[in-house]
Structures are given as C-alpha cells and as structure tokens.
Amino acid sequence: MKYSGWPEPGELVVGKIDEIEDFGVFVDLDEYEGKRGLCHISEVASGWIKNVRDHVNEGQTVVAKVLDVDESAQQIDLSIKDVNDHQRKEKIQEWKNEQKADNWMELAFGEDLDDESYAAIANELLAEFGSMYDGFESAAIHGNDALEDVDLSGEEIDSIVQTARNNVSVPYVQVTGYVDLSCPESDGVDVIKEALQAAEGNGEVPDEIELEVTYVGSPEYRIQVQAPDYKTAEDALEESADRAAKVVEQHGGTGQFHRERSEDDE
C-alpha cells in the first residue's frame, strides 16, 4: 500500500535511490505515491564525503529520516546518516510486513479490488491496529472477535480472518506450571478426573490458546499453555490451576499451584 499524502518531519521512510548527483541523492519513497526526496551529500554519511558514490548506489534501498517537508515546493529533505542500525532494521521489518499485508489483501479480496475499496478497508485496519499487518496478525490469533470494533462488513471480516489464518505465522510463547491435587473422599479418583477436565477448560478454551494437562506423579499434574503472548499464557495457566483446585476443594480436597516441579519427582 502506498499512502497518497505526505510524510511527517521526524518520520522514518523506506525508499530506493534512483539518482545520484555530486550534491546528494534522490530517493523514490516506496511508501508514498509519487513522492521523491532529496538527501543532501552532508546527510548521506557522517564525516567528510569526497565521493557520494563511495557510500550509496543507484537502486539501493535505504531508510531515511524526514528532515523537512515543503508541500508547496514539492520538496522532501531526507537524512540517511541520522538513522542508526536498530532503527534501520526495525523500519525495514515493518516495511516488509506491510508488503506481506498488501499481498494478503489481494488474497482476501482478489486482484480486481479497486483502489477506493482497498483504501477503505486498509484505513479501518490502520485506525484500529496501527498497521495492516498487525490487523491480519490479530485476526489470525483472535478470529472475528479481533475485528468486532472495525467498521467492515461481516463478509469482509470473514475474508480477512480466513486469509490471516491461512497465511500469517503467529508468534507463540509457552509457559508451564504444576498443580497438586488431592481428595480424601471415597470417590476421590473421580473428583480428580473432574478437576482435570475443569483444568483443561471443559472445551471452552479460546481458540488462540492451547492447553494441556498431564500426570507427573501423585499428587502432581503439569499444565502447559501455548498462547500469543506471555500475559495471555500466564493468565490461562493460573486460571487452569484455579479451576482444578476449586473442584477438589468443593469435595473437601486441596489444590495448590506452583511453578516448579516438586523435588520428590525429579
């Protein structure tokens, strides 16, 4: 997606060097439709520059900082030297992600999607998530619920979710905890089974969470949770142990959650 407006001073932009002169280089901005910036030779690299071609090449993709924008003069002043390695890598990754999202838009809505419809959908994702990529990633993780506050039709939401789940590689984290369960009643074995079913969510665990409970050694059970982020995973882990503990406690038993495996079972 290319923006139709102008970049803001201080913004980092990705562009391709399309012309080199003795006084600096011209950069075609990949993210802005029909926009071209000038990086003066003094802003190409730190220190004295004898030959600008020793530092950049035509066709090279660069990350530059916007120094000034003069819309009336159709001029954008850039600096390449003011971008550090961390900023460069982060911006390039962001740019690559948006290129992926652009391809996903085509997969979701077809090659014949007109510019106006594309912009309407893209702007909704940008307003809600900050980027199209983050919108697709959230849709892959949370499904239709992720887009409930976005002003899109049900059909459009379904297309985004289906495309996201088929194409987005979702980052996951895994956490592990343990719960000790014991019940003194005569039907204690059945109570423990009920508690384990409760720990696993009784089939009501959200789609973005994978939860598994396994036997370690009486009275200890391992709970493993895989989720999109640590907070979600940690919350799901503690909620799982709490559900199990409540079941056995209702029958006069005890349930205790802990993070490390008991030494007796090592």
C-alpha positions as CSV (number, residue, x, y, z in Angstrom):
1,M,0.0,0.0,0.0
2,K,1.2,3.5,-0.9
3,Y,0.0,6.5,1.0
4,S,-1.4,9.4,-1.0
5,G,-0.3,12.1,1.5
6,W,3.0,13.4,2.7
7,P,5.4,12.1,5.3
8,E,5.9,14.0,8.6
9,P,9.2,15.5,9.7
10,G,11.0,13.1,12.0
11,E,9.3,10.1,10.3
12,L,11.4,7.2,9.1
13,V,10.8,6.2,5.4
14,V,11.9,3.5,3.1
15,G,13.0,4.4,-0.4
16,K,15.1,3.5,-3.4
17,I,17.9,5.7,-4.6
18,D,17.1,6.5,-8.2
19,E,19.6,9.3,-9.0
20,I,23.0,10.3,-7.6
21,E,24.4,13.8,-8.1
22,D,27.6,15.4,-6.7
23,F,25.4,17.4,-4.2
24,G,23.4,14.4,-3.0
25,V,21.0,11.6,-3.9
26,F,17.3,11.5,-4.9
27,V,15.2,8.8,-3.2
28,D,12.0,7.5,-4.5
29,L,9.8,6.8,-1.4
30,D,8.3,3.3,-1.6
31,E,5.5,4.1,1.0
32,Y,4.2,7.3,-0.6
33,E,2.6,7.6,-4.0
34,G,4.6,9.8,-6.4
35,K,6.8,11.2,-3.7
36,R,10.6,11.7,-4.0
37,G,13.0,13.1,-1.5
38,L,16.5,14.6,-1.6
39,C,19.3,13.6,0.7
40,H,22.0,16.3,0.6
41,I,25.6,15.0,0.5
42,S,26.1,16.2,4.1
43,E,23.3,13.9,5.2
44,V,24.4,10.8,3.4
45,A,27.0,9.7,5.9
46,S,28.9,11.1,8.8
47,G,32.2,12.8,8.3
48,W,33.7,14.4,5.1
49,I,32.5,12.8,1.9
50,K,34.7,13.0,-1.2
51,N,32.6,10.9,-3.5
52,V,28.9,10.2,-2.6
53,R,29.1,7.0,-4.7
54,D,31.5,5.6,-2.2
55,H,28.6,5.4,0.3
56,V,25.5,4.7,-1.8
57,N,24.5,3.1,-5.1
58,E,21.7,3.7,-7.6
59,G,18.9,1.2,-7.0
60,Q,19.9,0.7,-3.3
61,T,17.0,0.5,-0.8
62,V,17.7,2.9,2.2
63,V,15.9,4.0,5.3
64,A,16.0,7.8,5.8
65,K,14.7,10.3,8.3
66,V,12.5,13.1,7.1
67,L,14.1,16.4,8.0
68,D,11.6,18.8,6.4
69,V,8.6,18.8,4.1
70,D,7.6,21.7,1.8
71,E,4.4,20.7,0.1
72,S,4.2,24.0,-1.9
73,A,7.6,23.4,-3.4
74,Q,7.0,19.6,-3.6
75,Q,10.2,19.0,-1.7
76,I,11.1,16.5,1.0
77,D,14.5,16.7,2.7
78,L,16.0,13.5,4.0
79,S,18.9,12.2,6.1
80,I,20.4,8.8,5.8
81,K,23.1,9.3,8.4
82,D,20.6,10.1,11.2
83,V,19.2,6.6,11.1
84,N,21.0,4.1,13.4
85,D,21.3,0.3,12.8
86,H,18.5,-0.6,15.2
87,Q,16.1,1.9,13.6
88,R,17.1,0.7,10.1
89,K,16.4,-2.9,10.9
90,E,13.1,-2.2,12.7
91,K,11.8,0.0,9.8
92,I,12.8,-2.5,7.1
93,Q,11.0,-5.2,9.0
94,E,7.9,-3.0,9.4
95,W,8.1,-2.2,5.6
96,K,8.4,-5.9,4.7
97,N,5.5,-6.7,7.0
98,E,3.3,-4.2,5.2
99,Q,4.3,-5.7,1.9
100,K,3.1,-9.0,3.2
101,A,-0.1,-7.5,4.3
102,D,-0.6,-5.9,0.9
103,N,-0.3,-9.4,-0.7
104,W,-2.8,-10.7,1.9
105,M,-5.3,-8.0,0.9
106,E,-5.1,-9.3,-2.7
107,L,-5.6,-12.9,-1.5
108,A,-8.6,-11.8,0.7
109,F,-10.4,-9.6,-1.8
110,G,-9.0,-10.5,-5.2
111,E,-6.8,-8.7,-7.7
112,D,-9.8,-6.7,-9.0
113,L,-10.3,-4.8,-5.8
114,D,-10.5,-1.2,-6.8
115,D,-8.3,1.4,-5.1
116,E,-11.2,3.1,-3.3
117,S,-12.4,-0.2,-1.7
118,Y,-8.8,-1.1,-0.9
119,A,-8.2,2.2,0.9
120,A,-11.4,2.0,2.8
121,I,-10.6,-1.5,4.2
122,A,-6.9,-0.6,4.8
123,N,-7.8,2.6,6.6
124,E,-10.1,0.7,9.0
125,L,-7.2,-1.7,9.9
126,L,-4.8,1.2,10.3
127,A,-7.1,3.1,12.6
128,E,-7.7,0.1,14.8
129,F,-4.3,-1.6,14.8
130,G,-1.8,0.9,13.6
131,S,-0.8,-1.2,10.6
132,M,-2.5,-3.7,8.2
133,Y,0.0,-6.4,9.2
134,D,-1.0,-6.1,12.9
135,G,-4.6,-6.3,11.9
136,F,-4.1,-9.5,10.0
137,E,-2.0,-10.9,12.8
138,S,-4.6,-10.1,15.4
139,A,-7.3,-11.7,13.1
140,A,-5.1,-14.9,12.9
141,I,-4.9,-15.1,16.7
142,H,-8.3,-13.9,17.8
143,G,-10.5,-14.6,14.8
144,N,-13.6,-12.5,14.1
145,D,-13.5,-11.1,17.7
146,A,-10.4,-9.1,16.8
147,L,-12.4,-7.1,14.2
148,E,-15.6,-6.6,16.1
149,D,-14.9,-2.8,16.5
150,V,-13.8,-2.3,12.9
151,D,-16.3,-0.8,10.6
152,L,-16.3,-3.6,8.0
153,S,-19.0,-5.9,6.7
154,G,-19.3,-9.5,8.0
155,E,-18.2,-10.8,4.6
156,E,-15.1,-8.6,4.6
157,I,-14.2,-9.7,8.2
158,D,-14.6,-13.3,7.3
159,S,-12.3,-12.9,4.3
160,I,-9.6,-11.2,6.4
161,V,-9.8,-13.9,9.1
162,Q,-9.7,-16.8,6.7
163,T,-6.8,-15.3,4.8
164,A,-5.0,-14.4,8.0
165,R,-5.3,-17.9,9.4
166,N,-4.1,-19.4,6.2
167,N,-1.1,-17.2,5.7
168,V,0.1,-15.4,9.0
169,S,2.8,-17.1,11.0
170,V,1.7,-16.3,14.6
171,P,4.3,-15.9,17.3
172,Y,3.6,-18.1,20.3
173,V,5.0,-18.4,23.8
174,Q,4.8,-21.4,26.1
175,V,4.6,-21.5,29.9
176,T,4.5,-24.4,32.3
177,G,3.2,-24.8,35.8
178,Y,2.1,-27.5,38.2
179,V,-0.9,-28.2,40.4
180,D,-1.0,-30.7,43.3
181,L,-4.5,-32.2,43.6
182,S,-5.7,-34.5,46.4
183,C,-9.1,-35.6,47.6
184,P,-9.8,-37.8,50.7
185,E,-13.3,-38.8,49.7
186,S,-14.0,-42.4,48.6
187,D,-14.7,-41.2,45.1
188,G,-11.5,-39.1,45.1
189,V,-10.3,-40.6,41.8
190,D,-13.5,-39.4,40.0
191,V,-13.2,-36.0,41.7
192,I,-9.6,-35.7,40.4
193,K,-10.8,-36.6,36.9
194,E,-13.4,-33.9,37.1
195,A,-10.8,-31.4,38.3
196,L,-8.5,-32.3,35.3
197,Q,-11.4,-31.7,32.9
198,A,-12.0,-28.4,34.5
199,A,-8.3,-27.5,34.2
200,E,-8.4,-28.2,30.5
201,G,-11.4,-25.8,30.2
202,N,-14.2,-28.3,29.5
203,G,-13.9,-27.5,25.8
204,E,-14.3,-23.7,26.3
205,V,-10.6,-22.6,26.0
206,P,-10.3,-19.7,23.5
207,D,-9.0,-20.6,20.0
208,E,-5.7,-18.7,20.4
209,I,-4.8,-20.8,23.5
210,E,-3.5,-24.4,23.5
211,L,-3.7,-26.0,27.0
212,E,-2.6,-29.5,28.0
213,V,-2.7,-31.1,31.4
214,T,-0.5,-34.3,32.0
215,Y,0.2,-36.5,35.0
216,V,3.6,-36.2,36.6
217,G,3.4,-38.2,39.8
218,S,0.8,-38.3,42.6
219,P,-0.4,-35.7,43.5
220,E,1.2,-33.5,40.9
221,Y,0.0,-32.6,37.4
222,R,1.7,-30.5,34.8
223,I,-0.1,-27.7,32.9
224,Q,1.4,-26.4,29.7
225,V,0.0,-23.4,27.9
226,Q,0.8,-22.0,24.5
227,A,-0.6,-18.5,23.7
228,P,0.3,-15.5,21.6
229,D,1.9,-13.5,24.4
230,Y,3.2,-14.1,28.0
231,K,0.3,-12.3,29.8
232,T,-2.3,-14.3,28.0
233,A,-0.4,-17.5,28.7
234,E,0.3,-16.7,32.3
235,D,-3.4,-15.8,32.9
236,A,-4.6,-19.0,31.2
237,L,-2.1,-21.1,33.3
238,E,-3.3,-19.7,36.6
239,E,-7.0,-19.9,35.6
240,S,-6.5,-23.6,34.7
241,A,-4.9,-24.4,38.0
242,D,-7.6,-22.4,39.8
243,R,-10.4,-24.3,38.1
244,A,-8.9,-27.6,39.1
245,A,-8.4,-26.5,42.7
246,K,-12.0,-25.3,43.1
247,V,-13.3,-28.7,42.1
248,V,-11.3,-30.7,44.6
249,E,-11.9,-28.1,47.3
250,Q,-15.7,-28.5,46.9
251,H,-15.2,-32.1,47.8
252,G,-13.0,-31.5,50.9
253,G,-9.7,-31.9,49.0
254,T,-6.8,-29.5,48.4
255,G,-5.3,-27.9,45.3
256,Q,-2.1,-26.0,45.2
257,F,-0.5,-24.3,42.2
258,H,3.3,-23.9,41.9
259,R,5.7,-23.0,39.1
260,E,8.5,-25.6,39.6
261,R,8.2,-29.3,39.6
262,S,8.4,-30.9,43.1
263,E,11.8,-32.1,44.1
264,D,10.4,-35.5,45.0
265,D,9.5,-36.1,41.3
266,E,12.9,-35.1,39.9
